[in-house]
Amino acid sequence: QVQLVESGGGSVQPGGSLRLSCTASGGIFSDKLTGWYRQAPGKQRELVARITVGGTTHYIDSVKGRFTISRDNTKNIMFLQLNSLSTEDTAVYYCRLSTEIWYFTENDNWGQGTQVTVAS
């Protein structure tokens, strides 16, 4: 059974940085699409960034130039570097591991989430 564990969340001031990690165990990580999502209070969960097996990335407009997604397929780990954080980035961040190579599905695996709070 696949298990995803996020870490690296915390509280920072606006303009600060954090690095989130997502470690996968119990399944095949290296040939599946992965991504980071977030859910702010009172809002729906949204895609933040995704990365293919080959390293092709996609970001939502609001984080372009500030966040960087990466993965190490040899270690079953994915990262999200968050820079120039603003209060609007406050949310619980989740990692997602697809059951497919190119797209997400309803059967994907999710982590438990890690809280990111940006406040002065």
LOMAR-473849 format. One record per residue (C-alpha): residue number from 1; residue in three letters; x, y, z. Coordinates in nm, 4 decimals, m for minus. Layout:
residues N
site pos NUM; code ALA; c1 X; c2 Y; c3 Z
...
END
This chain:
residues 120
site pos 1; code GLN; c1 0.0000; c2 0.0000; c3 0.0000
site pos 2; code VAL; c1 0.1339; c2 0.3390; c3 m0.1006
site pos 3; code GLN; c1 0.1970; c2 0.5888; c3 0.1748
site pos 4; code LEU; c1 0.2850; c2 0.9540; c3 0.1214
site pos 5; code VAL; c1 0.4250; c2 1.1657; c3 0.4008
site pos 6; code GLU; c1 0.4671; c2 1.5415; c3 0.3695
site pos 7; code SER; c1 0.6969; c2 1.7498; c3 0.5849
site pos 8; code GLY; c1 0.8499; c2 2.0947; c3 0.5949
site pos 9; code GLY; c1 0.5489; c2 2.3088; c3 0.6655
site pos 10; code GLY; c1 0.5487; c2 2.5813; c3 0.9264
site pos 11; code SER; c1 0.4898; c2 2.9466; c3 1.0000
site pos 12; code VAL; c1 0.6804; c2 3.2197; c3 0.8217
site pos 13; code GLN; c1 0.6565; c2 3.5909; c3 0.7663
site pos 14; code PRO; c1 0.5612; c2 3.7361; c3 0.4287
site pos 15; code GLY; c1 0.8552; c2 3.7161; c3 0.1940
site pos 16; code GLY; c1 0.9899; c2 3.4081; c3 0.3654
site pos 17; code SER; c1 1.0649; c2 3.0640; c3 0.2269
site pos 18; code LEU; c1 0.9871; c2 2.7019; c3 0.3037
site pos 19; code ARG; c1 1.0775; c2 2.3712; c3 0.1449
site pos 20; code LEU; c1 0.8174; c2 2.0976; c3 0.1498
site pos 21; code SER; c1 0.9016; c2 1.7324; c3 0.1036
site pos 22; code CYS; c1 0.6860; c2 1.4349; c3 0.0128
site pos 23; code THR; c1 0.8270; c2 1.0888; c3 0.0663
site pos 24; code ALA; c1 0.6597; c2 0.7869; c3 m0.0893
site pos 25; code SER; c1 0.6764; c2 0.4300; c3 0.0297
site pos 26; code GLY; c1 0.5085; c2 0.1042; c3 m0.0552
site pos 27; code GLY; c1 0.4673; c2 0.1635; c3 m0.4243
site pos 28; code ILE; c1 0.6177; c2 0.2688; c3 m0.7531
site pos 29; code PHE; c1 0.6994; c2 0.6365; c3 m0.7556
site pos 30; code SER; c1 0.9431; c2 0.6732; c3 m1.0398
site pos 31; code ASP; c1 0.7012; c2 0.6209; c3 m1.3300
site pos 32; code LYS; c1 0.3983; c2 0.8164; c3 m1.2111
site pos 33; code LEU; c1 0.2834; c2 1.1757; c3 m1.2336
site pos 34; code THR; c1 0.3137; c2 1.3676; c3 m0.9064
site pos 35; code GLY; c1 0.1968; c2 1.7026; c3 m0.7852
site pos 36; code TRP; c1 0.1342; c2 1.9422; c3 m0.5011
site pos 37; code TYR; c1 m0.2096; c2 2.0726; c3 m0.4087
site pos 38; code ARG; c1 m0.3249; c2 2.3136; c3 m0.1421
site pos 39; code GLN; c1 m0.6435; c2 2.3939; c3 0.0396
site pos 40; code ALA; c1 m0.6979; c2 2.7238; c3 0.2126
site pos 41; code PRO; c1 m0.9704; c2 2.7694; c3 0.4759
site pos 42; code GLY; c1 m1.3094; c2 2.7909; c3 0.3135
site pos 43; code LYS; c1 m1.1745; c2 2.7171; c3 m0.0320
site pos 44; code GLN; c1 m1.1553; c2 2.4157; c3 m0.2572
site pos 45; code ARG; c1 m0.8377; c2 2.2162; c3 m0.2929
site pos 46; code GLU; c1 m0.6390; c2 2.3390; c3 m0.5922
site pos 47; code LEU; c1 m0.3462; c2 2.2203; c3 m0.7948
site pos 48; code VAL; c1 m0.0300; c2 2.4195; c3 m0.7227
site pos 49; code ALA; c1 0.2221; c2 2.2387; c3 m0.9417
site pos 50; code ARG; c1 0.2791; c2 1.9055; c3 m1.1059
site pos 51; code ILE; c1 0.5821; c2 1.7276; c3 m1.2455
site pos 52; code THR; c1 0.6069; c2 1.4389; c3 m1.4865
site pos 53; code VAL; c1 0.8433; c2 1.1458; c3 m1.4657
site pos 54; code GLY; c1 1.0710; c2 1.3207; c3 m1.7118
site pos 55; code GLY; c1 1.0706; c2 1.6441; c3 m1.5160
site pos 56; code THR; c1 0.8265; c2 1.8555; c3 m1.7153
site pos 57; code THR; c1 0.6616; c2 2.1002; c3 m1.4794
site pos 58; code HIS; c1 0.3404; c2 2.2983; c3 m1.4675
site pos 59; code TYR; c1 0.2476; c2 2.5734; c3 m1.2218
site pos 60; code ILE; c1 m0.0616; c2 2.7745; c3 m1.1568
site pos 61; code ASP; c1 m0.0163; c2 3.1396; c3 m1.2441
site pos 62; code SER; c1 m0.0182; c2 3.2666; c3 m0.8876
site pos 63; code VAL; c1 0.2961; c2 3.0719; c3 m0.7934
site pos 64; code LYS; c1 0.4980; c2 3.0970; c3 m1.1135
site pos 65; code GLY; c1 0.8420; c2 3.2367; c3 m1.0456
site pos 66; code ARG; c1 0.8065; c2 3.1808; c3 m0.6715
site pos 67; code PHE; c1 0.7574; c2 2.8049; c3 m0.6280
site pos 68; code THR; c1 0.9682; c2 2.5255; c3 m0.7711
site pos 69; code ILE; c1 0.8641; c2 2.1623; c3 m0.7888
site pos 70; code SER; c1 1.1207; c2 1.8858; c3 m0.8227
site pos 71; code ARG; c1 1.1511; c2 1.5134; c3 m0.7685
site pos 72; code ASP; c1 1.4173; c2 1.2508; c3 m0.7099
site pos 73; code ASN; c1 1.2913; c2 0.9266; c3 m0.8574
site pos 74; code THR; c1 1.5790; c2 0.7273; c3 m0.7097
site pos 75; code LYS; c1 1.4754; c2 0.8256; c3 m0.3570
site pos 76; code ASN; c1 1.0971; c2 0.8352; c3 m0.4019
site pos 77; code ILE; c1 1.0793; c2 1.1950; c3 m0.2882
site pos 78; code MET; c1 0.9279; c2 1.5123; c3 m0.4258
site pos 79; code PHE; c1 0.9904; c2 1.8711; c3 m0.3197
site pos 80; code LEU; c1 0.8208; c2 2.2056; c3 m0.3385
site pos 81; code GLN; c1 1.0376; c2 2.5104; c3 m0.2776
site pos 82; code LEU; c1 0.8243; c2 2.8056; c3 m0.1720
site pos 83; code ASN; c1 0.9832; c2 3.1498; c3 m0.2003
site pos 84; code SER; c1 0.8478; c2 3.5024; c3 m0.1626
site pos 85; code LEU; c1 0.5557; c2 3.3711; c3 0.0362
site pos 86; code SER; c1 0.2491; c2 3.5860; c3 0.0889
site pos 87; code THR; c1 m0.0472; c2 3.5546; c3 0.3198
site pos 88; code GLU; c1 m0.2471; c2 3.4215; c3 0.0259
site pos 89; code ASP; c1 m0.0249; c2 3.1124; c3 0.0243
site pos 90; code THR; c1 m0.1523; c2 3.0074; c3 0.3661
site pos 91; code ALA; c1 m0.3051; c2 2.6620; c3 0.3266
site pos 92; code VAL; c1 m0.2630; c2 2.2945; c3 0.3940
site pos 93; code TYR; c1 m0.0366; c2 2.1538; c3 0.1239
site pos 94; code TYR; c1 m0.0869; c2 1.7989; c3 m0.0019
site pos 95; code CYS; c1 0.1175; c2 1.5796; c3 m0.2289
site pos 96; code ARG; c1 m0.0474; c2 1.3549; c3 m0.4806
site pos 97; code LEU; c1 0.0878; c2 1.0475; c3 m0.6556
site pos 98; code SER; c1 m0.1017; c2 0.9391; c3 m0.9607
site pos 99; code THR; c1 m0.1725; c2 0.5827; c3 m1.0616
site pos 100; code GLU; c1 m0.0894; c2 0.6855; c3 m1.4181
site pos 101; code ILE; c1 0.2054; c2 0.8328; c3 m1.6010
site pos 102; code TRP; c1 0.0470; c2 1.1361; c3 m1.7660
site pos 103; code TYR; c1 m0.2642; c2 1.2353; c3 m1.5737
site pos 104; code PHE; c1 m0.4266; c2 1.2303; c3 m1.2333
site pos 105; code THR; c1 m0.7099; c2 0.9920; c3 m1.1529
site pos 106; code GLU; c1 m0.9712; c2 0.9417; c3 m0.8844
site pos 107; code ASN; c1 m0.7711; c2 0.6480; c3 m0.7512
site pos 108; code ASP; c1 m0.4579; c2 0.8492; c3 m0.6755
site pos 109; code ASN; c1 m0.2756; c2 0.8486; c3 m0.3450
site pos 110; code TRP; c1 m0.2636; c2 1.1539; c3 m0.1207
site pos 111; code GLY; c1 m0.0544; c2 1.2564; c3 0.1734
site pos 112; code GLN; c1 m0.2003; c2 1.3776; c3 0.5003
site pos 113; code GLY; c1 m0.1042; c2 1.7382; c3 0.4376
site pos 114; code THR; c1 0.1312; c2 1.9877; c3 0.5941
site pos 115; code GLN; c1 0.0267; c2 2.3312; c3 0.7159
site pos 116; code VAL; c1 0.1877; c2 2.6437; c3 0.5723
site pos 117; code THR; c1 0.1017; c2 2.9668; c3 0.7511
site pos 118; code VAL; c1 0.2235; c2 3.3032; c3 0.6293
site pos 119; code ALA; c1 0.1629; c2 3.5865; c3 0.8713
site pos 120; code SER; c1 0.3417; c2 3.8969; c3 0.9976
END
